């Protein structure tokens, strides 16, 4: 207001001030000669008037500009509140129109703005822009607008988000615009920067909806009109008490359209979002019991020994439930199993509408139905083929060598769970598929694990198998031993083949040697006979003693020739009358010479070695 006063003041100075400074009129008598030579010059004030006009006008313009312009920073939004010279707002209205006092609907972007006397009539405020970060959305609540219709808790969606953000259009202040609704807004702001009238809207942040691969988002809308058209069900599903129809997109209820993998900015105040897994899944029904078994071993004495074992089988964390308990032949048998299922994207809305979630389908639909179906199938009689017996109880054999068979119906036995597993799996799956289809679930197959059969039922079969195995083992070992003996025999014969050949050759050599020795003996006999005759003739000539000595010397010399080491080089001179003593001295003292010694008649004279 002070600036407004200055503007008025300076305008007054520029307009009224010069009027007080008029020029003198030259026609006035006081400016004429009085006869004495005195004459006054008339005064002019044009320069002063010009100065007043210039200064007053300049300062008036400066004050006007100071009251009529404003600058908004680049990261701000200009918000105005009218204080003076406007009309009062109607009761219940919060945001004023341009000619009304109060918070203004119109906002101003960054930059220079010139509005006459805007600073006099309005308060100017620069507020931050709205920034919506990535992965979030902006949820708006309008403080002004039309009242919320009865039964509606959130305003209807805007086709053009820019019309919603324009407060003048939102409040219907622009010609031809439709006034928005006060309260929470269905339309949300995706990530980005927005110049929003903060007097009109409150801003809240919500987290975006991320749909991973292999999943879809099923939308249950809490807003919109009620659908009154024909009932919508997935293909192949018949209407039952369990079935809940789905609705087209935009209506209140579960939409028949899903959101595929991606990121979406959905108003979680208006929509309930269920992420449905559409991949193939396997639900295990395992554990929750104690498994018992018996090991059979053969002792050193050949007797079978039984050893009992136990193991607690817990229910895994990812299991749908524990093993199914079956009552067969009065025994409690725990049956481990797995069920493979899938929810198609087409059926996902129906699953959510009918049950709520895939977990609810598992717990409320499949698990109780599966347990009941499995128990019912196992409790039924089973048709089996058995051999036909004659009057003596023997199996009747056909021409092709096979046994004549017949089909009988009997109650299910515990061992059927082991030996007829495939038939049971197929029968249970066929009965479970319709139950799953009524909830929008596709059952693909059922697989059984090994049942926890009471060990006592398996002992006879195990003992028989072990006995048969031992018998087969003994037969195999016997055959192996026979083969080993034969092999060793042949190996020994092969190992002695060289000796056998050598022996056979030796026999032949011995026979030849025998014949040769025989011939040699006959020759020796003839030779010795002739030698004896010669020695006898020699003894008759030389005498028996001399003949003996001569023969002895010949033998000694022959021995020395065969073994030269017995000949010694003499270091002494030997003298004696007997030739035998001299020879003995040369050969030295040994057994060869012992027979040559006679009575000591020899004189030994030391001689040099030279």
C-alpha positions as CSV (number, residue, x, y, z in Angstrom):
1,X,0.0,0.0,0.0
2,X,2.9,2.3,0.7
3,X,4.1,1.9,-2.9
4,X,0.6,2.7,-4.1
5,X,0.7,5.9,-2.0
6,X,4.0,6.8,-3.6
7,X,2.6,6.2,-7.0
8,X,-0.3,8.6,-6.3
9,X,2.1,11.1,-4.8
10,X,4.5,11.1,-7.7
11,X,1.7,11.3,-10.2
12,X,0.3,14.3,-8.3
13,X,3.8,15.9,-8.4
14,X,4.0,15.3,-12.1
15,X,0.6,16.6,-12.9
16,X,-0.3,19.2,-10.2
17,X,3.2,20.5,-9.2
18,X,3.9,22.4,-12.4
19,X,0.7,24.4,-12.0
20,X,2.3,26.2,-9.0
21,X,5.1,27.5,-11.2
22,X,3.6,29.8,-13.8
23,X,5.6,32.2,-16.0
24,X,5.4,36.1,-15.4
25,X,3.1,38.0,-17.8
26,X,5.3,40.5,-19.8
27,X,2.2,42.8,-20.1
28,X,2.2,43.4,-16.4
29,X,3.0,47.1,-15.6
30,X,5.7,46.0,-13.2
31,X,7.7,44.8,-16.2
32,X,7.5,48.2,-18.0
33,X,9.9,51.2,-17.6
34,X,8.8,53.5,-14.7
35,X,10.4,56.6,-16.3
36,X,13.4,56.4,-14.2
37,X,15.2,53.8,-16.2
38,X,14.1,50.8,-14.1
39,X,12.7,47.7,-15.9
40,X,12.1,44.2,-14.5
41,X,12.5,41.0,-16.5
42,X,9.6,38.6,-16.4
43,X,10.5,35.2,-14.9
44,X,9.8,31.8,-16.6
45,X,9.5,28.4,-14.9
46,X,9.3,26.0,-17.8
47,X,12.4,24.1,-16.8
48,X,11.0,23.6,-13.3
49,X,7.7,22.3,-14.6
50,X,9.5,19.9,-16.9
51,X,11.7,18.7,-14.0
52,X,8.6,18.1,-11.8
53,X,6.9,16.2,-14.6
54,X,9.9,14.1,-15.4
55,X,10.8,13.3,-11.8
56,X,7.2,12.6,-10.8
57,X,6.5,10.5,-13.8
58,X,9.7,8.5,-13.5
59,X,9.2,7.7,-9.8
60,X,5.5,6.9,-10.5
61,X,6.5,4.5,-13.2
62,X,9.2,2.9,-10.9
63,X,6.7,2.5,-8.1
64,X,4.2,1.1,-10.6
65,X,6.6,-1.5,-11.8
66,X,7.5,-2.4,-8.2
67,X,3.9,-3.1,-7.5
68,X,3.1,-4.8,-10.8
69,X,5.8,-7.3,-11.7
70,X,7.3,-10.5,-10.1
71,X,9.8,-13.2,-11.1
72,X,9.3,-17.0,-10.5
73,X,12.4,-19.1,-10.2
74,X,13.0,-22.0,-12.6
75,X,12.2,-24.7,-10.0
76,X,9.2,-23.0,-8.5
77,X,5.5,-22.4,-9.3
78,X,3.9,-19.0,-8.7
79,X,0.9,-19.1,-6.3
80,X,-1.2,-16.0,-5.6
81,X,-3.6,-15.1,-2.8
82,X,-5.8,-12.1,-3.5
83,X,-6.2,-9.8,-0.5
84,X,-7.8,-6.6,-1.7
85,X,-10.4,-5.4,-4.2
86,X,-12.0,-8.8,-4.9
87,X,-15.3,-10.4,-4.2
88,X,-15.9,-12.8,-1.4
89,X,-15.9,-16.5,-2.2
90,X,-19.2,-18.5,-1.9
91,X,-19.6,-20.6,1.3
92,X,-17.7,-23.9,1.2
93,X,-15.3,-22.8,-1.6
94,X,-11.6,-23.0,-0.9
95,X,-9.9,-21.9,-4.2
96,X,-11.0,-18.5,-5.5
97,X,-11.5,-17.4,-9.1
98,X,-9.5,-14.5,-10.5
99,X,-12.0,-11.8,-9.3
100,X,-12.4,-13.3,-5.8
101,X,-10.4,-12.9,-2.7
102,X,-8.5,-15.9,-1.5
103,X,-6.1,-18.6,-2.9
104,X,-6.1,-18.3,-6.6
105,X,-6.7,-21.2,-9.0
106,X,-4.3,-19.9,-11.6
107,X,-0.7,-20.5,-11.1
108,X,2.3,-19.0,-12.9
109,X,5.3,-20.7,-14.4
110,X,8.9,-19.6,-14.0
111,X,9.9,-16.3,-15.5
112,X,9.0,-12.6,-15.5
113,X,5.3,-11.6,-15.1
114,X,3.7,-8.1,-15.3
115,X,0.3,-7.6,-13.8
116,X,-0.9,-4.1,-12.8
117,X,-0.7,-3.6,-9.0
118,X,-0.4,-7.3,-8.5
119,X,1.8,-6.8,-5.4
120,X,-0.7,-4.5,-4.0
121,X,-3.7,-6.7,-4.3
122,X,-2.1,-10.2,-3.9
123,X,0.5,-12.0,-1.9
124,X,2.9,-13.9,-4.2
125,X,4.5,-17.2,-3.2
126,X,6.8,-19.5,-5.1
127,X,6.3,-23.1,-4.1
128,X,8.3,-26.2,-5.2
129,X,7.2,-28.2,-8.3
130,X,6.0,-31.7,-7.6
131,X,8.5,-34.5,-8.5
132,X,7.4,-38.1,-8.8
133,X,10.3,-40.4,-8.6
134,X,10.8,-43.5,-10.7
135,X,9.0,-46.6,-9.4
136,X,6.3,-44.5,-7.7
137,X,3.2,-42.6,-8.6
138,X,1.6,-39.4,-7.4
139,X,-1.8,-39.7,-5.6
140,X,-3.8,-36.5,-5.6
141,X,-6.5,-35.3,-3.2
142,X,-8.4,-32.2,-4.3
143,X,-9.4,-29.7,-1.6
144,X,-12.1,-28.1,-3.7
145,X,-14.5,-29.2,-6.4
146,X,-17.9,-30.8,-6.6
147,X,-19.0,-33.0,-3.7
148,X,-18.3,-36.7,-4.0
149,X,-21.4,-38.6,-5.3
150,X,-23.2,-40.8,-2.9
151,X,-21.7,-44.3,-2.6
152,X,-18.4,-43.2,-4.3
153,X,-15.2,-42.9,-2.3
154,X,-12.9,-41.7,-5.1
155,X,-13.3,-39.3,-8.0
156,X,-13.8,-40.6,-11.5
157,X,-10.8,-40.8,-13.9
158,X,-9.8,-38.0,-16.2
159,X,-9.2,-38.7,-19.8
160,X,-6.6,-36.0,-20.1
161,X,-4.3,-35.6,-17.1
162,X,-3.3,-32.1,-18.1
163,X,-7.0,-30.9,-17.7
164,X,-7.0,-32.4,-14.2
165,X,-3.7,-30.5,-13.3
166,X,-5.1,-27.2,-14.6
167,X,-6.9,-25.8,-11.6
168,X,-8.9,-23.4,-13.7
169,X,-10.3,-26.3,-15.7
170,X,-10.6,-28.6,-12.7
171,X,-12.7,-26.0,-10.9
172,X,-14.7,-25.1,-14.0
173,X,-13.5,-21.5,-14.1
174,X,-12.6,-21.8,-17.7
175,X,-15.4,-21.6,-20.2
176,X,-16.4,-25.0,-21.4
177,X,-14.5,-26.9,-18.8
178,X,-16.1,-29.6,-16.6
179,X,-15.7,-29.2,-12.9
180,X,-13.8,-31.9,-11.0
181,X,-14.8,-33.7,-7.8
182,X,-13.4,-32.9,-4.4
183,X,-11.5,-35.7,-2.6
184,X,-9.2,-38.5,-3.7
185,X,-8.6,-38.7,-7.5
186,X,-8.6,-42.0,-9.4
187,X,-6.1,-40.6,-12.0
188,X,-2.5,-40.8,-10.7
189,X,0.7,-39.0,-11.8
190,X,3.4,-41.2,-13.4
191,X,7.1,-40.3,-12.7
192,X,8.0,-36.8,-13.8
193,X,7.9,-33.1,-12.7
194,X,4.6,-31.2,-12.5
195,X,3.5,-27.6,-11.9
196,X,0.5,-28.1,-9.7
197,X,-1.6,-25.7,-7.7
198,X,-0.6,-26.7,-4.2
199,X,-3.5,-24.8,-2.8
200,X,-5.8,-27.1,-4.6
201,X,-4.1,-30.5,-4.4
202,X,-2.4,-32.5,-1.7
203,X,0.2,-34.9,-3.1
204,X,0.9,-38.4,-1.7
205,X,3.3,-41.0,-3.1
206,X,2.4,-44.6,-3.9
207,X,4.6,-47.5,-5.1
208,X,4.2,-48.7,-8.7
209,X,3.1,-52.2,-9.5
210,X,5.8,-54.4,-11.0
211,X,4.7,-57.6,-12.7
212,X,7.6,-60.1,-13.1
213,X,8.1,-62.5,-16.0
214,X,5.9,-65.6,-15.8
215,X,3.2,-63.7,-13.8
216,X,0.2,-61.5,-14.5
217,X,-1.6,-58.8,-12.5
218,X,-5.3,-59.4,-11.8
219,X,-7.2,-56.3,-11.1
220,X,-10.2,-56.1,-8.8
221,X,-11.7,-52.6,-9.2
222,X,-13.5,-51.0,-6.3
223,X,-14.8,-48.1,-8.5
224,X,-16.9,-47.9,-11.6
225,X,-20.4,-49.0,-12.6
226,X,-21.9,-52.4,-11.9
227,X,-21.8,-54.8,-14.8
228,X,-25.2,-56.0,-15.9
229,X,-24.3,-57.8,-19.1
230,X,-24.1,-61.6,-19.7
231,X,-21.9,-63.6,-17.4
232,X,-18.3,-64.0,-18.3
233,X,-16.5,-67.3,-17.6
234,X,-13.2,-68.7,-19.1
235,X,-13.4,-71.2,-21.9
236,X,-14.3,-74.8,-20.7
237,X,-15.5,-73.7,-17.2
238,X,-19.2,-74.3,-16.3
239,X,-21.1,-72.2,-13.9
240,X,-21.2,-73.7,-10.3
241,X,-21.8,-72.4,-6.8
242,X,-18.0,-71.8,-6.6
243,X,-17.9,-69.8,-9.8
244,X,-17.9,-66.0,-9.6
245,X,-18.4,-64.1,-12.9
246,X,-15.8,-61.6,-14.0
247,X,-16.5,-58.2,-15.5
248,X,-15.1,-56.2,-18.5
249,X,-12.3,-53.7,-17.8
250,X,-13.6,-50.4,-16.3
251,X,-16.5,-51.9,-14.3
252,X,-16.6,-52.7,-10.6
253,X,-15.3,-56.2,-9.9
254,X,-12.6,-58.5,-11.2
255,X,-11.6,-57.5,-14.7
256,X,-11.4,-60.2,-17.3
257,X,-8.2,-58.5,-18.7
258,X,-4.9,-58.9,-17.0
259,X,-1.7,-56.9,-17.0
260,X,1.2,-58.7,-18.5
261,X,4.8,-58.5,-17.2
262,X,5.9,-54.9,-16.9
263,X,5.6,-51.8,-14.6
264,X,2.3,-50.1,-14.1
265,X,1.1,-47.0,-12.2
266,X,-2.2,-48.3,-10.7
267,X,-4.1,-46.4,-8.0
268,X,-3.9,-48.8,-5.1
269,X,-6.7,-46.9,-3.3
270,X,-9.1,-47.9,-6.0
271,X,-7.7,-51.3,-7.2
272,X,-6.8,-54.5,-5.4
273,X,-3.9,-56.0,-7.3
274,X,-3.2,-59.7,-7.2
275,X,0.0,-61.0,-8.8
276,X,-0.8,-64.5,-10.2
277,X,1.9,-67.0,-11.1
278,X,1.1,-68.5,-14.5
279,X,4.1,-70.8,-14.6
280,X,3.9,-74.6,-14.2
281,X,4.1,-75.4,-10.5
282,X,4.6,-78.6,-8.6
283,X,2.9,-78.9,-5.2
284,X,4.5,-81.6,-3.0
285,X,2.6,-83.5,-0.4
286,X,5.6,-84.9,1.5
287,X,6.7,-85.8,5.1
288,X,5.1,-85.6,8.5
289,X,5.8,-89.2,9.5
290,X,8.5,-91.6,10.7
291,X,9.8,-94.0,8.0
292,X,10.8,-97.5,9.3
293,X,12.7,-100.2,7.4
294,X,14.6,-103.4,8.1
295,X,17.9,-104.5,6.7
296,X,18.6,-108.2,6.2
297,X,22.1,-109.5,6.3
298,X,23.7,-112.9,6.2
299,X,25.9,-113.8,9.2
300,X,29.1,-116.0,9.1
301,X,26.9,-118.9,10.3
302,X,24.8,-118.5,7.1
303,X,21.7,-117.2,9.0
304,X,19.7,-114.1,8.2
305,X,19.8,-111.2,10.6
306,X,17.3,-108.3,10.8
307,X,18.2,-104.7,11.8
308,X,15.4,-102.1,12.3
309,X,16.0,-98.5,11.3
310,X,13.9,-95.3,11.7
311,X,14.1,-91.8,10.2
312,X,11.9,-88.8,10.8
313,X,10.6,-87.3,7.6
314,X,9.6,-83.6,8.2
315,X,7.3,-81.6,6.0
316,X,9.4,-79.3,3.8
317,X,8.8,-75.5,3.9
318,X,7.8,-75.4,0.3
319,X,5.4,-78.3,0.6
320,X,1.7,-77.9,0.0
321,X,1.0,-80.3,2.8
322,X,2.2,-83.5,4.5
323,X,2.0,-87.0,3.0
324,X,-1.5,-88.4,2.6
325,X,-2.4,-91.1,5.2
326,X,-4.0,-94.1,3.6
327,X,-5.8,-97.0,5.4
328,X,-5.1,-100.2,3.6
329,X,-5.7,-103.7,5.0
330,X,-5.8,-102.2,8.5
331,X,-2.4,-100.6,8.0
332,X,-1.7,-96.8,8.1
333,X,0.4,-96.1,5.0
334,X,1.9,-92.6,4.4
335,X,2.0,-91.8,0.7
336,X,4.3,-89.1,-0.6
337,X,3.1,-87.5,-3.9
338,X,3.4,-84.4,-6.1
339,X,0.7,-82.6,-8.2
340,X,1.7,-80.4,-11.2
341,X,-0.7,-77.6,-11.8
342,X,-0.8,-74.3,-13.8
343,X,-3.0,-71.2,-13.9
344,X,-3.2,-69.8,-17.5
345,X,-3.4,-66.0,-17.9
346,X,-6.9,-66.4,-19.3
347,X,-8.1,-68.2,-16.1
348,X,-6.1,-66.0,-13.6
349,X,-9.0,-63.5,-13.2
350,X,-11.5,-66.3,-12.6
351,X,-9.2,-67.8,-9.9
352,X,-9.0,-64.5,-8.1
353,X,-12.8,-64.0,-8.4
354,X,-13.7,-67.5,-7.2
355,X,-11.1,-68.1,-4.5
356,X,-8.9,-65.1,-4.1
357,X,-5.4,-66.3,-4.8
358,X,-3.4,-69.3,-5.9
359,X,-2.5,-70.1,-2.3
360,X,-6.2,-70.2,-1.5
361,X,-6.8,-72.6,-4.4
362,X,-4.1,-74.8,-3.0
363,X,-5.4,-74.8,0.5
364,X,-9.2,-74.6,0.0
365,X,-9.7,-76.5,-3.3
366,X,-6.9,-78.8,-4.4
367,X,-5.5,-80.1,-1.1
368,X,-8.9,-81.3,0.4
369,X,-10.1,-82.7,-2.9
370,X,-6.8,-84.4,-3.6
371,X,-6.7,-86.1,-0.2
372,X,-10.3,-87.3,-0.6
373,X,-9.9,-88.5,-4.1
374,X,-6.7,-90.4,-3.3
375,X,-8.3,-92.2,-0.3
376,X,-11.4,-93.0,-2.3
377,X,-9.4,-94.5,-5.2
378,X,-7.2,-96.6,-2.8
379,X,-10.3,-97.9,-0.9
380,X,-11.9,-99.3,-4.1
381,X,-11.6,-102.9,-5.3
382,X,-9.1,-103.5,-8.0
383,X,-9.3,-105.9,-11.0
384,X,-6.2,-108.1,-11.3
385,X,-5.2,-111.1,-13.4
386,X,-4.3,-114.3,-11.7
387,X,-3.3,-117.7,-13.0
388,X,-6.0,-120.4,-13.4
389,X,-5.3,-123.5,-11.3
390,X,-6.3,-127.1,-12.0
391,X,-7.9,-129.4,-9.4
392,X,-4.5,-130.2,-8.0
393,X,-3.6,-126.5,-7.5
394,X,-1.1,-126.3,-10.3
395,X,-1.1,-123.5,-12.9
396,X,-2.6,-124.4,-16.3
397,X,-0.1,-124.0,-19.1
398,X,-1.1,-123.0,-22.6
399,X,0.4,-124.3,-25.8
400,X,2.6,-121.2,-26.2
401,X,4.1,-121.9,-22.8
402,X,2.2,-119.1,-21.0
403,X,-0.2,-119.5,-18.1
404,X,-3.9,-119.4,-18.5
405,X,-5.1,-116.2,-16.7
406,X,-8.4,-114.8,-15.3
407,X,-9.5,-111.5,-14.0
408,X,-10.8,-111.2,-10.4
409,X,-11.9,-108.2,-8.2
410,X,-10.3,-107.9,-4.8
411,X,-9.7,-105.2,-2.2
412,X,-6.7,-103.1,-2.6
413,X,-3.5,-104.4,-0.9
414,X,-0.7,-102.4,0.6
415,X,1.8,-103.7,-2.0
416,X,-0.4,-102.5,-4.8
417,X,0.8,-99.0,-3.9
418,X,4.3,-100.2,-5.0
419,X,3.4,-102.5,-7.9
420,X,0.4,-100.7,-9.5
421,X,1.6,-97.1,-9.0
422,X,1.1,-95.9,-12.6
423,X,-2.6,-97.0,-12.7
424,X,-3.3,-95.3,-9.4
425,X,-1.6,-92.0,-10.6
426,X,-3.7,-91.9,-13.7
427,X,-7.0,-92.6,-11.9
428,X,-6.4,-90.0,-9.3
429,X,-5.4,-87.4,-11.9
430,X,-8.5,-88.0,-13.9
431,X,-10.7,-87.3,-10.9
432,X,-8.7,-84.3,-9.7
433,X,-8.7,-82.5,-13.1
434,X,-12.4,-81.5,-13.0
435,X,-12.1,-80.3,-9.4
436,X,-9.2,-78.0,-10.3
437,X,-11.0,-76.7,-13.5
438,X,-13.9,-75.4,-11.5
439,X,-11.5,-73.1,-9.7
440,X,-9.7,-72.2,-13.0
441,X,-6.7,-74.4,-12.2
442,X,-5.2,-76.8,-14.8
443,X,-4.1,-80.1,-13.2
444,X,-1.5,-81.7,-15.5
445,X,-0.4,-84.9,-13.6
446,X,-0.1,-86.7,-10.3
447,X,3.0,-88.6,-9.3
448,X,3.5,-90.9,-6.3
449,X,6.7,-91.4,-4.3
450,X,7.6,-94.5,-2.4
451,X,4.9,-95.3,0.2
452,X,6.0,-95.8,3.8
453,X,5.0,-99.5,3.9
454,X,5.2,-101.2,7.3
455,X,8.5,-103.1,7.3
456,X,6.9,-106.4,8.5
457,X,4.9,-106.6,5.2
458,X,8.1,-106.5,3.2
459,X,10.1,-109.0,5.2
460,X,8.8,-112.2,3.6
461,X,9.5,-110.8,0.1
462,X,12.9,-109.6,1.1
463,X,13.8,-112.9,2.7
464,X,12.7,-114.7,-0.4
465,X,14.6,-112.4,-2.7
466,X,17.7,-112.7,-0.5
467,X,17.4,-116.5,-0.5
468,X,17.0,-116.6,-4.2
469,X,19.9,-114.3,-4.6
470,X,22.0,-116.4,-2.4
471,X,21.0,-119.5,-4.3
472,X,21.9,-117.9,-7.6
473,X,25.1,-116.7,-6.0
474,X,26.0,-120.1,-4.8
475,X,25.3,-121.6,-8.3
476,X,27.4,-118.9,-9.9
477,X,30.2,-119.4,-7.4
478,X,30.1,-123.2,-8.0
479,X,30.3,-122.8,-11.7
480,X,33.0,-120.2,-11.2
481,X,35.0,-122.6,-9.0
482,X,34.7,-125.4,-11.5
483,X,35.9,-123.1,-14.2
484,X,38.7,-121.9,-12.0
485,X,39.9,-125.5,-11.3
486,X,39.9,-126.3,-15.0
487,X,41.6,-123.0,-15.7
488,X,44.3,-123.6,-13.0
489,X,44.8,-127.2,-14.3
490,X,45.3,-125.9,-17.8
491,X,47.5,-123.0,-16.5
492,X,49.7,-125.5,-14.5
493,X,50.0,-127.7,-17.5
494,X,51.0,-124.7,-19.6
495,X,53.5,-123.6,-16.9
496,X,55.1,-127.2,-16.9
497,X,55.2,-127.5,-20.6
498,X,58.8,-126.5,-20.8
499,X,59.8,-129.0,-18.1
500,X,57.8,-131.7,-19.7
501,X,59.6,-131.2,-23.0
502,X,62.9,-131.0,-21.2
503,X,62.1,-134.2,-19.3
504,X,61.2,-136.0,-22.4
505,X,64.4,-134.9,-24.0
506,X,66.3,-135.8,-20.8
507,X,64.8,-139.3,-21.0
508,X,66.1,-139.7,-24.5
509,X,69.5,-138.2,-23.5
510,X,69.6,-140.6,-20.5
511,X,68.9,-143.5,-22.7
512,X,71.6,-142.4,-25.0
513,X,74.0,-141.9,-22.1
514,X,73.1,-145.3,-20.7
515,X,74.0,-146.9,-24.0
516,X,77.2,-144.7,-24.2
517,X,78.2,-145.6,-20.6
518,X,77.6,-149.2,-21.4
519,X,79.8,-149.1,-24.3
520,X,82.3,-147.0,-22.3
521,X,82.2,-149.5,-19.5
522,X,82.9,-152.3,-21.8
523,X,85.8,-150.3,-23.2
524,X,87.1,-149.5,-19.8
525,X,86.8,-153.1,-18.7
526,X,88.9,-154.1,-21.7
527,X,91.3,-151.3,-21.0
528,X,91.7,-152.1,-17.3
529,X,92.2,-155.7,-18.1
530,X,95.0,-154.8,-20.4
531,X,96.4,-152.3,-17.9
532,X,96.4,-154.9,-15.2
533,X,98.2,-157.3,-17.4
534,X,100.8,-154.6,-18.1
535,X,101.2,-153.7,-14.4
536,X,101.6,-157.3,-13.6
537,X,104.3,-157.6,-16.2
538,X,105.9,-154.4,-14.9
539,X,105.8,-155.7,-11.2
540,X,107.4,-158.9,-12.3
541,X,110.3,-156.9,-13.8
542,X,110.7,-154.0,-11.3
543,X,109.2,-155.6,-8.2
544,X,105.9,-154.7,-6.6
545,X,107.2,-151.7,-4.5
546,X,108.9,-150.0,-7.4
547,X,106.0,-150.7,-9.6
548,X,103.7,-149.1,-7.0
549,X,105.8,-146.0,-6.7
550,X,106.0,-145.5,-10.4
551,X,102.2,-145.8,-10.7
552,X,101.8,-143.4,-7.8
553,X,104.1,-140.8,-9.3
554,X,102.1,-140.9,-12.5
555,X,98.9,-140.3,-10.6
556,X,100.5,-137.3,-8.7
557,X,101.8,-135.8,-11.9
558,X,98.4,-136.2,-13.5
559,X,96.7,-134.4,-10.5
560,X,99.3,-131.6,-10.7
561,X,98.5,-131.2,-14.3
562,X,94.8,-130.9,-13.6
563,X,95.4,-128.5,-10.7
564,X,98.6,-126.5,-11.0
565,X,98.0,-124.7,-7.7
566,X,99.1,-127.7,-5.8
567,X,102.6,-127.4,-7.3
568,X,105.0,-125.2,-5.1
569,X,108.2,-123.6,-6.1
570,X,110.8,-125.0,-3.6
571,X,112.7,-122.6,-1.3
572,X,114.7,-125.4,0.1
573,X,117.1,-128.0,-1.3
574,X,115.8,-131.4,-0.8
575,X,118.2,-134.3,-0.8
576,X,117.4,-137.9,-0.2
577,X,117.9,-141.3,-1.6
578,X,114.3,-141.9,-2.5
579,X,112.8,-140.5,-5.6
580,X,109.4,-140.5,-3.9
581,X,110.7,-138.3,-1.1
582,X,112.0,-135.7,-3.5
583,X,108.8,-135.5,-5.3
584,X,106.9,-135.2,-2.1
585,X,109.1,-132.3,-1.1
586,X,108.4,-130.5,-4.3
587,X,104.7,-130.9,-4.0
588,X,104.7,-129.9,-0.4
589,X,102.8,-131.4,2.6
590,X,99.5,-132.5,1.3
591,X,97.4,-135.6,1.0
592,X,99.0,-136.3,-2.4
593,X,102.4,-136.7,-0.8
594,X,101.5,-138.4,2.4
595,X,101.9,-141.7,0.8
596,X,105.3,-140.9,-0.6
597,X,107.0,-140.4,2.8
598,X,109.2,-143.1,4.2
599,X,111.5,-143.1,7.2
600,X,113.2,-139.7,7.8
601,X,116.5,-140.2,6.0
602,X,116.4,-136.9,4.1
603,X,118.8,-134.1,5.0
604,X,117.3,-130.6,4.2
605,X,119.8,-127.9,3.5
606,X,118.5,-124.3,3.3
607,X,119.1,-122.8,-0.1
608,X,118.7,-119.2,-1.2
609,X,115.8,-118.4,-3.4
610,X,118.2,-117.5,-6.0
